[in-house]
Amino acid sequence: KQSGLTSCFRVVIGGDMVTHSKPKPDIYLIACKELGIEPQHSIAVEDSINGIKSAYSAGLKAVMIPDMLPPTEEIKPMIYQKFDSLLDLKQFLIEDFHV
């Protein structure tokens, strides 16, 4: 809320709104349900290993922008795309999804 970014999203689902937190898929499944979209038609942007596991388990395309830890060998097969920055993600979304 402090950043002013919440107005950019139709729904915001926080960890306090789910029974099971990441790496369980609950948060993504609830978000997709609230948006009325199928998980397989969605992209999740994550910076953590548990976030990637959560998104992948929910059936979303998991995009990683690593923060503290690089992707492990375990999660590499779960990653749809990996970028070094949000600017790289923005370019990808413009070029591939015409956002």
C-alpha positions, 0 to 999 in steps of 0.5 A: 500500500505504501508504494502505491502499487496496489492500485495496479492489481485487481486482487491482492492475496496475502499470506494472512488470507490462506491456510497454508503458506508457500511452498503450498499452492494455496495463495496462487489458486485463490488468486486465480479463482478471484480473478476468474482465470485458469492457472495454466494461463497465468504467470507468477513472478517470484524471487524465492525458491518456495515461491517458485515451488508454490506457483509451479504446484498451482499450475502457473508459469513460474518466472524467477527474478532471484533475490537472495538465492539463485535457482537450485537444481531442484527448481530449475525444471519448474522455472518457465523463464528467469530474468536478472531484473524487473526491467528484463521481465518488462521487456519479455512481457512487451515482446512475448505477451504484448502487454 
